[in-house]
Amino acid sequence: MPVLQINGLTKQYGRITALKDLNLSIEAGHVYGLLGPNGSGKTTTLGIILGILKQDKGDFEWFDGKFGENHRLKIGAILETPNFYPYLNADENLEIVRLIKKDEKKDFSDLLELVNLKERRKSKFSTYSLGMKQRLAIAATLIGEPEVLIFDEPTNGLDPQGIAEVRDILKKIADTGKTVIMASHILDEVEKICSHVAIIKKGQLLATGPVGSIINSDITVELAANDMEGLKLFLATLPMVKHLNMTGKTFEIGIDPTTDHSIINRMAFEKGILLTHFVARKKKLETEFLEITAKAG
């Protein structure tokens, strides 16, 4: 059962179409990335499903209608820049959030430890770095034990250390089984954090599916050997190989995910070919993204 079902969402700002007939289903427990360039409609989508913006057409439903209008209490979200009272510390700011969410748990120690702010919990928000402010905002979304967490460009503007810290926190949250919806224009971050992705461009959904398996679920295997010509001839004889490309100093082949790719190494050895490089992986999100967006024009 999906935690969120979106049907035909359309939103216009004058002559600009921000969203056009967007349909999307997000299953419980998935880490879902809304991926697209700036201005593609990601933040508009999040604004609508959070009740901040009103769509022109279409509808959406949270939790199959299970909680009715109280569904917002089951959602934690950060949109745009995190805002807290600058003259209050972490505990004081989180206490305000707790009261708004009507949560009974008054100890924030576990949350502050998760976001690496326990030692700075008594420092004023105004003294925090951008990364610390973002981490406090993440802690705030977790108050009330929400089932779904929504983050809009969670690593935007952060330095490499800040990006790594936020990424690690989001992974820990995802490991608890919560559903995470994350909008981003950064391919690398979506690939490292998300299990599923929806690619949006100019307000339209171009593709959706598991990261690395949107176009197809083939496994990509990179190979190299001292005898590259012999390796090429050998690979060309294998029925399991769907395609064969030369990429730099390695060959890249596509095979079905149900195929035991490890037998290629053994078969090559039996033919007298010693592999110096053998790496299997799913298709890179960047490759899929570029293929999909290029077709869309």
Kinemage of the C-alpha trace (Angstrom):
@kinemage 1
@onewidth
@group {chain A} dominant
@subgroup {mainchain}
@vectorlist {calphas} color= white
{ca met a 1} P 0.000 0.000 0.000
{ca pro a 2} L 1.427 3.412 -0.934
{ca val a 3} L 1.892 6.043 1.761
{ca leu a 4} L 1.301 8.699 -0.891
{ca gln a 5} L -0.716 8.541 -4.095
{ca ile a 6} L -0.497 11.525 -6.464
{ca asn a 7} L -2.977 11.749 -9.349
{ca gly a 8} L -2.719 14.259 -12.182
{ca leu a 9} L -1.304 17.191 -10.212
{ca thr a 10} L -1.167 20.376 -12.272
{ca lys a 11} L -0.036 23.808 -11.098
{ca gln a 12} L 0.383 27.006 -13.091
{ca tyr a 13} L 1.839 30.399 -12.218
{ca gly a 14} L 0.434 32.640 -14.913
{ca arg a 15} L 1.808 31.374 -18.207
{ca ile a 16} L 4.342 29.116 -16.498
{ca thr a 17} L 3.338 25.492 -15.952
{ca ala a 18} L 5.142 24.332 -12.796
{ca leu a 19} L 3.509 20.883 -12.809
{ca lys a 20} L 1.699 19.077 -15.595
{ca asp a 21} L -0.415 16.001 -14.898
{ca leu a 22} L 1.989 14.509 -12.340
{ca asn a 23} L 1.212 10.924 -11.289
{ca leu a 24} L 3.315 9.218 -8.640
{ca ser a 25} L 2.952 6.423 -6.106
{ca ile a 26} L 5.350 6.184 -3.142
{ca glu a 27} L 5.498 2.957 -1.161
{ca ala a 28} L 6.168 2.714 2.569
{ca gly a 29} L 9.790 2.224 3.581
{ca his a 30} L 11.273 3.597 0.369
{ca val a 31} L 13.790 6.447 0.251
{ca tyr a 32} L 12.398 8.380 -2.677
{ca gly a 33} L 14.336 11.015 -4.559
{ca leu a 34} L 12.566 13.678 -6.625
{ca leu a 35} L 15.348 14.454 -9.069
{ca gly a 36} L 15.451 17.302 -11.525
{ca pro a 37} L 17.142 20.608 -12.345
{ca asn a 38} L 16.228 23.795 -10.501
{ca gly a 39} L 12.805 24.948 -11.635
{ca ser a 40} L 11.623 21.460 -12.582
{ca gly a 41} L 8.683 21.455 -10.149
{ca lys a 42} L 10.143 19.528 -7.195
{ca thr a 43} L 9.486 22.149 -4.509
{ca thr a 44} L 6.055 22.879 -5.967
{ca thr a 45} L 5.208 19.187 -5.657
{ca leu a 46} L 6.326 19.109 -2.025
{ca gly a 47} L 4.420 22.313 -1.271
{ca ile a 48} L 1.197 20.832 -2.628
{ca ile a 49} L 1.423 17.466 -0.844
{ca leu a 50} L 2.163 19.312 2.411
{ca gly a 51} L -0.883 21.541 1.996
{ca ile a 52} L 1.129 24.743 1.627
{ca leu a 53} L 0.185 25.277 -2.031
{ca lys a 54} L -3.089 24.586 -3.807
{ca gln a 55} L -3.027 22.635 -7.047
{ca asp a 56} L -5.061 23.740 -10.064
{ca lys a 57} L -5.966 20.183 -11.048
{ca gly a 58} L -5.521 16.676 -9.690
{ca asp a 59} L -5.460 15.281 -6.172
{ca phe a 60} L -3.346 13.316 -3.721
{ca glu a 61} L -3.952 11.088 -0.734
{ca trp a 62} L -1.782 10.252 2.272
{ca phe a 63} L -1.820 6.829 3.950
{ca asp a 64} L -4.798 5.655 1.871
{ca gly a 65} L -6.969 8.102 3.845
{ca lys a 66} L -6.296 6.237 7.098
{ca phe a 67} L -5.680 9.341 9.220
{ca gly a 68} L -7.977 11.796 7.453
{ca glu a 69} L -7.056 15.443 8.101
{ca asn a 70} L -4.709 14.348 10.902
{ca his a 71} L -2.250 12.893 8.382
{ca arg a 72} L 0.033 15.928 8.851
{ca leu a 73} L 0.875 14.720 12.366
{ca lys a 74} L 2.441 11.647 10.720
{ca ile a 75} L 4.752 13.754 8.523
{ca gly a 76} L 7.947 15.642 9.331
{ca ala a 77} L 9.257 18.111 6.751
{ca ile a 78} L 11.876 20.732 5.918
{ca leu a 79} L 11.147 23.110 3.055
{ca glu a 80} L 13.639 25.767 2.017
{ca thr a 81} L 15.937 27.173 4.754
{ca pro a 82} L 15.416 25.921 8.338
{ca asn a 83} L 14.019 28.652 10.597
{ca phe a 84} L 14.321 28.689 14.379
{ca tyr a 85} L 14.462 31.386 17.043
{ca pro a 86} L 18.070 32.666 16.899
{ca tyr a 87} L 18.236 33.571 20.609
{ca leu a 88} L 17.065 30.103 21.793
{ca asn a 89} L 19.199 26.972 22.106
{ca ala a 90} L 18.527 23.554 20.555
{ca asp a 91} L 16.451 22.220 23.450
{ca glu a 92} L 14.322 25.366 23.610
{ca asn a 93} L 13.659 25.419 19.872
{ca leu a 94} L 12.785 21.721 19.826
{ca glu a 95} L 10.446 22.237 22.784
{ca ile a 96} L 8.420 24.685 20.679
{ca val a 97} L 8.191 22.114 17.891
{ca arg a 98} L 7.144 19.481 20.450
{ca leu a 99} L 4.274 21.646 21.659
{ca ile a 100} L 3.106 22.346 18.096
{ca lys a 101} L 3.132 18.619 17.280
{ca lys a 102} L 1.495 17.765 20.625
{ca asp a 103} L 4.160 15.176 21.386
{ca glu a 104} L 4.534 13.971 24.967
{ca lys a 105} L 8.234 13.050 24.839
{ca lys a 106} L 10.194 15.907 26.427
{ca asp a 107} L 13.736 14.497 26.278
{ca phe a 108} L 15.538 15.312 23.021
{ca ser a 109} L 18.843 13.600 23.906
{ca asp a 110} L 18.432 10.737 21.403
{ca leu a 111} L 17.506 13.099 18.583
{ca leu a 112} L 20.394 15.464 19.289
{ca glu a 113} L 22.801 12.544 19.449
{ca leu a 114} L 21.539 11.278 16.089
{ca val a 115} L 22.233 14.655 14.455
{ca asn a 116} L 25.540 15.191 16.299
{ca leu a 117} L 24.379 18.234 18.277
{ca lys a 118} L 24.240 16.853 21.805
{ca glu a 119} L 27.362 18.749 22.868
{ca arg a 120} L 25.991 22.010 21.453
{ca arg a 121} L 22.430 21.647 22.702
{ca lys a 122} L 22.732 24.681 25.018
{ca ser a 123} L 24.268 26.959 22.383
{ca lys a 124} L 22.082 29.602 20.754
{ca phe a 125} L 20.844 28.814 17.277
{ca ser a 126} L 22.490 32.019 16.021
{ca thr a 127} L 25.928 30.517 16.797
{ca tyr a 128} L 25.353 27.439 14.631
{ca ser a 129} L 27.002 26.841 11.267
{ca leu a 130} L 24.756 26.181 8.249
{ca gly a 131} L 25.348 22.444 8.607
{ca met a 132} L 24.420 22.502 12.298
{ca lys a 133} L 21.246 24.461 11.528
{ca gln a 134} L 20.277 21.872 8.944
{ca arg a 135} L 20.941 19.028 11.368
{ca leu a 136} L 18.770 20.671 14.026
{ca ala a 137} L 16.004 20.968 11.450
{ca ile a 138} L 16.305 17.248 10.749
{ca ala a 139} L 15.985 16.557 14.487
{ca ala a 140} L 12.835 18.703 14.544
{ca thr a 141} L 11.228 16.657 11.760
{ca leu a 142} L 11.622 13.509 13.877
{ca ile a 143} L 9.635 14.838 16.843
{ca gly a 144} L 6.347 12.989 17.202
{ca glu a 145} L 7.600 9.784 15.540
{ca pro a 146} L 6.405 10.624 12.013
{ca glu a 147} L 6.019 7.831 9.474
{ca val a 148} L 7.164 10.000 6.554
{ca leu a 149} L 9.974 12.558 6.359
{ca ile a 150} L 10.244 15.157 3.591
{ca phe a 151} L 13.424 17.085 2.804
{ca asp a 152} L 13.829 19.768 0.142
{ca glu a 153} L 17.458 19.985 -1.057
{ca pro a 154} L 18.810 18.870 2.363
{ca thr a 155} L 22.490 19.324 1.411
{ca asn a 156} L 22.094 22.600 -0.485
{ca gly a 157} L 24.822 25.149 0.377
{ca leu a 158} L 26.729 22.814 2.684
{ca asp a 159} L 30.484 22.200 2.520
{ca pro a 160} L 31.746 18.637 1.807
{ca gln a 161} L 31.878 17.759 5.517
{ca gly a 162} L 28.364 19.086 6.076
{ca ile a 163} L 27.068 17.129 3.077
{ca ala a 164} L 28.643 13.913 4.392
{ca glu a 165} L 27.151 14.474 7.870
{ca val a 166} L 23.629 15.084 6.552
{ca arg a 167} L 23.907 12.121 4.176
{ca asp a 168} L 24.937 9.850 7.057
{ca ile a 169} L 22.014 11.043 9.190
{ca leu a 170} L 19.491 10.495 6.381
{ca lys a 171} L 20.816 6.970 5.853
{ca lys a 172} L 20.421 6.212 9.567
{ca ile a 173} L 16.848 7.506 9.448
{ca ala a 174} L 16.082 5.394 6.380
{ca asp a 175} L 17.503 2.316 8.114
{ca thr a 176} L 14.770 2.637 10.768
{ca gly a 177} L 12.173 1.859 8.089
{ca lys a 178} L 10.679 5.327 7.777
{ca thr a 179} L 9.627 6.569 4.360
{ca val a 180} L 11.821 9.431 3.164
{ca ile a 181} L 10.989 11.785 0.280
{ca met a 182} L 13.904 13.967 -0.784
{ca ala a 183} L 13.963 16.595 -3.526
{ca ser a 184} L 17.370 17.269 -5.040
{ca his a 185} L 19.101 18.397 -8.204
{ca ile a 186} L 22.344 16.619 -7.200
{ca leu a 187} L 22.634 13.232 -8.906
{ca asp a 188} L 25.388 11.969 -6.638
{ca glu a 189} L 23.425 12.605 -3.444
{ca val a 190} L 20.285 10.904 -4.746
{ca glu a 191} L 22.294 7.875 -5.857
{ca lys a 192} L 24.019 7.551 -2.463
{ca ile a 193} L 20.907 8.045 -0.317
{ca cys a 194} L 17.805 6.966 -2.245
{ca ser a 195} L 16.398 3.547 -3.099
{ca his a 196} L 13.952 4.926 -5.671
{ca val a 197} L 13.852 7.996 -7.855
{ca ala a 198} L 11.386 10.061 -9.879
{ca ile a 199} L 12.949 12.186 -12.616
{ca ile a 200} L 11.085 15.449 -13.217
{ca lys a 201} L 11.770 18.045 -15.899
{ca lys a 202} L 9.699 21.146 -16.699
{ca gly a 203} L 6.945 19.949 -14.393
{ca gln a 204} L 6.548 16.557 -16.029
{ca leu a 205} L 7.438 13.106 -14.708
{ca leu a 206} L 9.835 11.509 -17.179
{ca ala a 207} L 10.556 8.231 -15.385
{ca thr a 208} L 10.377 6.533 -12.011
{ca gly a 209} L 11.739 3.350 -10.471
{ca pro a 210} L 14.561 1.872 -8.372
{ca val a 211} L 17.856 3.767 -8.551
{ca gly a 212} L 19.990 2.149 -11.237
{ca ser a 213} L 17.069 0.218 -12.736
{ca ile a 214} L 14.802 2.862 -14.226
{ca ile a 215} L 15.490 2.081 -17.874
{ca asn a 216} L 16.200 -1.602 -17.255
{ca ser a 217} L 17.511 -3.784 -14.448
{ca asp a 218} L 20.608 -5.051 -16.273
{ca ile a 219} L 23.835 -5.410 -14.327
{ca thr a 220} L 26.837 -3.585 -15.792
{ca val a 221} L 30.176 -5.382 -15.566
{ca glu a 222} L 33.501 -3.632 -16.193
{ca leu a 223} L 36.343 -5.875 -17.365
{ca ala a 224} L 39.955 -5.539 -18.424
{ca ala a 225} L 42.807 -7.938 -19.177
{ca asn a 226} L 46.401 -7.801 -20.386
{ca asp a 227} L 45.121 -9.171 -23.685
{ca met a 228} L 42.294 -6.744 -24.444
{ca glu a 229} L 41.808 -7.975 -28.014
{ca gly a 230} L 41.479 -11.562 -26.791
{ca leu a 231} L 39.033 -10.405 -24.101
{ca lys a 232} L 36.903 -8.621 -26.696
{ca leu a 233} L 36.699 -11.723 -28.889
{ca phe a 234} L 35.862 -13.871 -25.847
{ca leu a 235} L 33.070 -11.568 -24.629
{ca ala a 236} L 31.566 -11.438 -28.121
{ca thr a 237} L 30.988 -15.211 -27.944
{ca leu a 238} L 28.995 -15.125 -24.682
{ca pro a 239} L 25.184 -15.372 -25.164
{ca met a 240} L 24.631 -13.714 -21.764
{ca val a 241} L 26.246 -10.446 -22.916
{ca lys a 242} L 23.554 -7.990 -24.046
{ca his a 243} L 25.888 -5.213 -25.138
{ca leu a 244} L 29.629 -4.592 -25.279
{ca asn a 245} L 31.241 -1.152 -25.132
{ca met a 246} L 34.786 0.130 -24.783
{ca thr a 247} L 35.042 2.756 -22.043
{ca gly a 248} L 38.534 4.105 -21.585
{ca lys a 249} L 40.797 1.207 -20.662
{ca thr a 250} L 37.994 -1.254 -19.854
{ca phe a 251} L 35.162 -3.082 -21.570
{ca glu a 252} L 31.639 -2.597 -20.268
{ca ile a 253} L 29.025 -5.297 -20.758
{ca gly a 254} L 25.363 -5.568 -19.792
{ca ile a 255} L 23.923 -8.822 -18.436
{ca asp a 256} L 20.623 -9.921 -16.910
{ca pro a 257} L 20.503 -9.499 -13.100
{ca thr a 258} L 19.505 -13.179 -12.698
{ca thr a 259} L 22.741 -14.304 -14.372
{ca asp a 260} L 25.657 -15.357 -12.157
{ca his a 261} L 28.227 -12.903 -13.522
{ca ser a 262} L 31.040 -14.536 -11.519
{ca ile a 263} L 31.203 -17.397 -14.019
{ca ile a 264} L 32.602 -14.960 -16.605
{ca asn a 265} L 35.853 -14.807 -14.633
{ca arg a 266} L 36.113 -18.604 -14.553
{ca met a 267} L 35.255 -18.970 -18.237
{ca ala a 268} L 37.835 -16.347 -19.201
{ca phe a 269} L 40.505 -18.140 -17.159
{ca glu a 270} L 39.663 -21.405 -18.934
{ca lys a 271} L 40.266 -19.611 -22.239
{ca gly a 272} L 43.669 -18.438 -21.022
{ca ile a 273} L 42.548 -14.839 -20.387
{ca leu a 274} L 43.586 -13.391 -17.024
{ca leu a 275} L 41.324 -10.536 -15.933
{ca thr a 276} L 43.024 -7.541 -14.320
{ca his a 277} L 39.743 -5.716 -13.613
{ca phe a 278} L 36.290 -7.134 -12.811
{ca val a 279} L 33.581 -4.943 -11.235
{ca ala a 280} L 29.799 -5.516 -11.346
{ca arg a 281} L 27.343 -2.735 -10.558
{ca lys a 282} L 23.912 -1.436 -11.378
{ca lys a 283} L 23.613 1.202 -14.048
{ca lys a 284} L 24.778 4.608 -12.850
{ca leu a 285} L 21.976 7.043 -12.111
{ca glu a 286} L 23.841 9.744 -14.022
{ca thr a 287} L 23.789 7.621 -17.161
{ca glu a 288} L 20.084 6.907 -16.804
{ca phe a 289} L 19.282 10.543 -16.024
{ca leu a 290} L 21.118 11.828 -19.092
{ca glu a 291} L 19.503 9.222 -21.365
{ca ile a 292} L 16.011 9.969 -20.073
{ca thr a 293} L 16.277 13.773 -20.118
{ca ala a 294} L 17.920 13.749 -23.567
{ca lys a 295} L 14.974 11.827 -25.003
{ca ala a 296} L 12.562 14.311 -23.410
{ca gly a 297} L 14.347 17.235 -25.086
